[in-house]
Every structure is written in C-alpha cells, then in structure tokens.
C-alpha cells in the first residue's frame, strides 16, 4: 500500500479505483440515458441531445475520480505512515477535504473550458463545470440545494480562525503532483472529449493554495453556484451525486480498517445498501465486495 492514503488501511488510488468501478456498474444500464433526457429537457433544445449521454457519463466519472483528491494534500498525509495507518491515534482526519477537492476540480475544468465550448457550445458549459463541482462538495453531507452549498462554502472560506485557517497556514499542496496526475490519468485521460496530458494535470496539481488564492477561487465557485441555482438543470447534480455516494460508501466500507468508534447503525445501513438493497450482483460484478460474501453464503444455504 502506498501513500497518499484515503483513510486508515486504504490508499487513495485504491479507493478511487473501487469507487469508480462500482459507479460505472451502477450507471451501465439506463441510468445515463435517464439523466441525459432530463438534462436535455432543462436545456430546452439548446444542445444536441445526441451528445448528452457521453457528457453525463463524464460528469459522473469526473466526480468520482476527484471527490477525495483533497485528501492527498500533504497537510493530511503527514498523519499517516507508509502503510496508511494513523501515526497518532485520534489525530488523523481530513477536515474540509471536499472543499479542497472541489477547488482543484474547478480549476482543472475551467482550464479546459475553451475546449469544452468549442466541442459543445456555451449552453452546456456551465452545467459541465458546476454539476461535478457541486457533487464533490456535497458528497460528505446530506443532500442540499445549491443555495445551501453556496452559503456553507462562503462561511468556511471566510473564517479567519479555526481548522480551515490552521490548515492553510500549514500549507495546501500535494507532495507528489506528478505521481498523482499519472494515477488519475490512468483511470481516465479524456474529459468531455478533451485529451489531458500528464504535464498539464501535474502543473495544475502543483499549484500551492495560499489564503488569497483559495479565497479567490472559492468566491468564484460561490458566485457561479449562485448563478446555477436559478437554472433548471441545477438539481440534476443530485443524480450525479447518487452513484458517487454509493461507490464511495460501498468501497470504503469494504476496504478500510474498521473505526472502533463508528456506530453500529451506520455499519448496518451501509451493509444493507451495498449487499441487499442493490443486490449481491453489485458485489460479484465489481470483483466481490468482501463484506457481502457472508451474506451470499447465508442466502445460498
């Protein structure tokens, strides 16, 4: 197991791979078509419906790949050893990692926006940017509106004291941006039809965020979220968030070292979601979720 770590007992790359595998299975039959039809209706004929299937699939995959990128920041990774085990028990965690993940994702997508406009036109550009960003910001929380997301980001990034300020003081940067870029592009190198090379992504991930840079980018995200909240397509981010959240939760529960403090009710819920509600097919088709194997044997007896 190699750093960066996603949590105790699991590397970030392993988690992205597992989450993406599950999400891709969930959207393989009809899901993308359904979301595409809804997006086409909200755009009211401004975009060729024939291109929306690939766009929606990319929205989901992009969200999954980038949802935990913020965990790779050195300020978090210093708490883990090379085996992804917490060095000082009770001192490990990733506060606000979803905000950092969303900021780097936003910068990445904005950097490709001219290519997106050339391929798809301007009518689709805003949802292509903001739906994945909103999904990443929201993947740790209960479902909320764009307006609520905007308010929360604004309150977090404008604090002068507290956890977020201390994190920024310690430095917001990736220790190995080249290696991280290489691994990300191993999962996907075409983003909305634009081929991304390793140097471009590594350069972006090499950006060190200070308080001014982070506040500027976050304010831009808040502004665009405010604009997005008035658009008919804005609530569709929930349909991107669903496969992201399921992939994230099922892979995490299956692969990570158990947290002794995690209450049993949540464990039971996740097990029910991944092994029963979705069917054991999820486990077998993804290479076998370990936590579902006992349930499968029980059902077979």
C-alpha positions as CSV (number, residue, x, y, z in Angstrom):
1,X,0.0,0.0,0.0
2,X,1.4,3.4,-0.9
3,X,0.5,6.9,0.1
4,X,-1.5,9.1,-0.5
5,X,-4.0,7.5,1.9
6,X,-7.8,7.7,1.7
7,X,-8.2,6.6,5.3
8,X,-6.8,4.0,7.7
9,X,-5.9,0.9,5.8
10,X,-6.7,2.2,2.3
11,X,-4.7,4.1,-0.3
12,X,-6.4,6.9,-2.2
13,X,-5.7,5.3,-5.5
14,X,-7.3,2.0,-4.4
15,X,-10.4,4.0,-3.2
16,X,-10.8,5.9,-6.4
17,X,-10.4,2.6,-8.4
18,X,-13.0,0.8,-6.3
19,X,-15.5,3.7,-6.2
20,X,-15.2,4.2,-9.9
21,X,-15.7,0.5,-10.6
22,X,-18.9,0.5,-8.6
23,X,-20.2,3.8,-10.0
24,X,-19.6,2.6,-13.6
25,X,-21.6,-0.6,-12.9
26,X,-24.5,1.4,-11.4
27,X,-24.8,3.6,-14.5
28,X,-24.3,0.9,-17.1
29,X,-27.9,0.2,-17.8
30,X,-30.3,3.1,-18.4
31,X,-29.1,5.5,-15.7
32,X,-27.1,7.7,-18.1
33,X,-30.0,7.7,-20.6
34,X,-32.4,8.9,-17.9
35,X,-30.2,11.7,-16.7
36,X,-29.5,12.7,-20.3
37,X,-33.2,13.0,-21.1
38,X,-33.7,15.2,-18.0
39,X,-30.7,17.4,-18.9
40,X,-32.0,17.8,-22.5
41,X,-35.4,19.0,-21.2
42,X,-33.8,21.6,-18.9
43,X,-31.6,22.9,-21.7
44,X,-34.7,23.4,-23.9
45,X,-33.2,22.4,-27.2
46,X,-30.1,24.4,-26.9
47,X,-27.8,21.3,-27.2
48,X,-27.9,18.3,-29.5
49,X,-29.4,15.5,-27.3
50,X,-27.2,13.0,-29.1
51,X,-24.0,14.3,-27.3
52,X,-25.5,14.3,-23.8
53,X,-25.0,10.7,-22.9
54,X,-21.2,11.0,-23.1
55,X,-21.4,14.3,-21.2
56,X,-23.4,12.8,-18.4
57,X,-21.2,9.8,-18.1
58,X,-18.2,12.0,-17.8
59,X,-19.9,14.2,-15.2
60,X,-20.3,11.1,-13.0
61,X,-16.8,9.7,-13.6
62,X,-15.1,13.0,-13.1
63,X,-16.9,13.5,-9.8
64,X,-15.9,10.1,-8.6
65,X,-12.2,10.5,-9.6
66,X,-11.8,13.9,-8.0
67,X,-14.1,13.5,-4.9
68,X,-11.3,12.7,-2.5
69,X,-8.3,14.4,-4.2
70,X,-8.1,16.9,-1.4
71,X,-7.2,14.0,1.0
72,X,-3.8,13.8,-0.9
73,X,-2.7,17.2,0.4
74,X,0.5,16.9,2.5
75,X,-1.1,18.6,5.4
76,X,-3.4,15.5,5.8
77,X,-0.9,12.8,4.6
78,X,1.6,13.7,7.3
79,X,-0.7,12.0,9.8
80,X,-0.3,8.6,8.2
81,X,2.6,6.2,7.8
82,X,3.5,4.4,4.5
83,X,1.0,1.6,5.3
84,X,-1.8,4.2,5.6
85,X,-2.1,3.7,9.3
86,X,-2.7,6.6,11.6
87,X,0.6,7.6,13.3
88,X,-1.1,9.2,16.4
89,X,-4.4,7.7,17.2
90,X,-7.2,10.2,17.3
91,X,-5.2,12.8,15.4
92,X,-6.0,11.7,11.9
93,X,-8.7,13.0,9.6
94,X,-9.4,15.1,6.5
95,X,-11.5,18.1,7.6
96,X,-12.9,20.1,4.7
97,X,-11.2,17.8,2.2
98,X,-14.3,18.0,0.0
99,X,-13.8,21.8,-0.3
100,X,-10.1,21.4,-1.4
101,X,-11.1,18.6,-3.8
102,X,-13.8,20.9,-5.4
103,X,-11.4,23.8,-5.7
104,X,-8.8,21.7,-7.6
105,X,-11.5,20.1,-9.7
106,X,-12.9,23.6,-10.5
107,X,-9.5,24.9,-11.6
108,X,-9.0,21.8,-13.7
109,X,-12.3,22.1,-15.5
110,X,-12.0,25.9,-16.0
111,X,-8.6,25.3,-17.6
112,X,-10.3,23.1,-20.2
113,X,-13.4,25.3,-20.7
114,X,-12.3,26.8,-24.1
115,X,-12.0,23.3,-25.5
116,X,-15.4,22.3,-24.0
117,X,-17.0,25.4,-25.6
118,X,-15.5,24.5,-28.9
119,X,-16.9,21.0,-28.8
120,X,-20.3,21.5,-27.2
121,X,-21.1,25.3,-27.4
122,X,-21.6,27.7,-24.5
123,X,-25.1,26.4,-23.4
124,X,-23.7,23.3,-21.9
125,X,-20.5,24.8,-20.4
126,X,-21.9,25.9,-17.0
127,X,-23.6,22.5,-16.1
128,X,-20.4,20.7,-17.3
129,X,-18.4,22.7,-14.7
130,X,-20.8,23.1,-11.8
131,X,-22.6,19.8,-11.6
132,X,-19.4,17.8,-10.9
133,X,-18.1,20.5,-8.5
134,X,-21.4,20.6,-6.6
135,X,-21.4,16.8,-6.3
136,X,-17.8,16.7,-5.0
137,X,-18.5,19.4,-2.4
138,X,-21.7,17.7,-1.3
139,X,-20.5,14.0,-1.1
140,X,-19.8,14.2,2.6
141,X,-23.2,15.5,3.6
142,X,-27.0,15.2,3.4
143,X,-28.5,16.4,0.1
144,X,-28.7,20.1,0.0
145,X,-29.6,22.8,-2.5
146,X,-27.1,25.0,-4.5
147,X,-28.1,27.9,-2.3
148,X,-27.2,26.0,0.9
149,X,-23.9,24.8,-0.6
150,X,-23.1,28.4,-1.6
151,X,-23.8,29.6,2.0
152,X,-21.7,26.9,3.6
153,X,-18.6,27.4,1.3
154,X,-18.8,31.1,1.9
155,X,-18.8,30.7,5.7
156,X,-16.0,28.2,5.7
157,X,-13.5,30.0,3.5
158,X,-14.0,33.4,5.0
159,X,-13.2,32.3,8.6
160,X,-10.0,33.9,10.0
161,X,-9.6,31.3,12.7
162,X,-10.4,27.6,13.3
163,X,-9.5,24.4,11.4
164,X,-9.6,25.8,7.9
165,X,-7.2,28.7,8.8
166,X,-4.8,26.4,10.5
167,X,-4.7,24.1,7.5
168,X,-4.0,27.0,5.2
169,X,-1.2,28.2,7.5
170,X,0.5,24.7,7.3
171,X,0.3,24.8,3.5
172,X,-2.2,23.5,0.9
173,X,-0.2,21.5,-1.7
174,X,0.4,18.0,-3.0
175,X,3.8,16.4,-2.2
176,X,4.0,14.5,-5.5
177,X,1.7,16.2,-8.1
178,X,3.4,14.3,-11.0
179,X,2.7,10.9,-9.4
180,X,-0.9,11.9,-8.6
181,X,-1.5,13.2,-12.1
182,X,-0.2,9.9,-13.6
183,X,-2.5,7.8,-11.4
184,X,-5.6,10.0,-12.2
185,X,-5.0,9.8,-15.9
186,X,-4.6,6.0,-15.6
187,X,-8.3,6.0,-14.8
188,X,-9.4,8.5,-17.4
189,X,-7.5,10.7,-19.8
190,X,-10.4,12.0,-21.9
191,X,-12.5,14.6,-20.1
192,X,-15.6,15.7,-22.0
193,X,-13.8,14.6,-25.2
194,X,-10.6,16.6,-24.4
195,X,-7.4,14.6,-24.0
196,X,-5.5,15.7,-20.9
197,X,-1.7,15.1,-20.8
198,X,0.2,14.4,-17.7
199,X,2.2,17.6,-17.7
200,X,-0.9,19.7,-17.9
201,X,-2.6,18.0,-14.9
202,X,0.7,17.8,-12.9
203,X,1.1,21.6,-13.4
204,X,-2.4,22.2,-12.0
205,X,-1.9,19.8,-9.1
206,X,1.4,21.6,-8.4
207,X,-0.4,24.8,-7.6
208,X,0.0,25.7,-3.9
209,X,-3.0,27.4,-2.4
210,X,-2.5,30.2,0.0
211,X,-5.3,32.0,1.7
212,X,-5.6,34.6,-1.1
213,X,-5.7,32.0,-3.9
214,X,-8.1,29.8,-2.1
215,X,-10.5,32.6,-1.1
216,X,-10.4,33.9,-4.7
217,X,-11.2,30.5,-6.2
218,X,-13.8,29.7,-3.6
219,X,-15.5,33.1,-4.1
220,X,-15.7,32.3,-7.8
221,X,-17.3,29.0,-7.1
222,X,-19.8,30.6,-4.7
223,X,-20.7,33.2,-7.4
224,X,-21.2,30.5,-10.1
225,X,-23.2,28.4,-7.6
226,X,-25.5,31.4,-7.1
227,X,-26.0,31.7,-10.9
228,X,-26.5,27.9,-11.2
229,X,-29.2,27.9,-8.5
230,X,-31.5,29.8,-10.8
231,X,-31.1,27.4,-13.7
232,X,-33.5,24.4,-14.4
233,X,-30.6,22.0,-14.6
234,X,-29.2,22.8,-11.2
235,X,-30.9,20.0,-9.2
236,X,-29.6,17.4,-11.6
237,X,-26.3,17.3,-9.6
238,X,-28.2,15.0,-7.2
239,X,-28.4,12.4,-9.9
240,X,-24.6,12.6,-10.3
241,X,-24.2,12.5,-6.6
242,X,-26.1,9.2,-6.2
243,X,-23.6,6.9,-8.0
244,X,-20.7,8.9,-6.4
245,X,-22.0,8.4,-2.9
246,X,-22.8,4.7,-3.4
247,X,-19.5,4.0,-4.9
248,X,-17.7,5.9,-2.2
249,X,-19.6,4.4,0.7
250,X,-19.5,0.8,-0.5
251,X,-15.9,0.8,-1.4
252,X,-14.9,2.5,1.9
253,X,-16.9,0.1,4.0
254,X,-15.4,-2.9,2.1
255,X,-11.8,-1.9,2.1
256,X,-10.9,0.2,5.1
257,X,-9.7,-0.7,8.6
258,X,-12.8,-0.5,10.8
259,X,-13.1,2.5,13.0
260,X,-13.9,1.2,16.6
261,X,-15.8,4.4,17.2
262,X,-18.1,4.1,14.3
263,X,-21.6,3.3,15.5
264,X,-23.2,0.0,14.5
265,X,-26.3,1.6,12.9
266,X,-24.3,3.2,10.1
267,X,-22.4,0.0,9.5
268,X,-25.6,-2.0,9.2
269,X,-27.1,0.6,6.9
270,X,-24.1,0.6,4.5
271,X,-24.0,-3.2,4.5
272,X,-27.7,-3.3,3.7
273,X,-27.3,-0.7,0.9
274,X,-24.3,-2.4,-0.7
275,X,-25.3,-6.1,-0.3
276,X,-29.1,-6.2,-0.1
277,X,-30.8,-3.1,-1.5
278,X,-28.5,-3.1,-4.6
279,X,-28.4,-6.8,-4.7
280,X,-25.4,-9.1,-4.3
281,X,-24.9,-8.6,-8.1
282,X,-23.1,-5.4,-7.1
283,X,-20.6,-7.3,-5.1
284,X,-20.0,-10.1,-7.7
285,X,-19.8,-7.8,-10.7
286,X,-17.3,-5.5,-9.0
287,X,-15.0,-8.3,-8.2
288,X,-16.6,-9.3,-5.0
289,X,-17.2,-7.0,-2.1
290,X,-15.8,-8.9,0.9
291,X,-18.5,-7.7,3.3
292,X,-21.2,-9.2,1.0
293,X,-19.7,-12.7,0.8
294,X,-21.0,-13.9,4.2
295,X,-24.5,-12.7,3.2
296,X,-24.2,-14.6,-0.1
297,X,-23.3,-17.8,1.6
298,X,-26.2,-17.4,4.0
299,X,-28.6,-16.8,1.2
300,X,-27.3,-19.9,-0.6
301,X,-27.7,-22.2,2.5
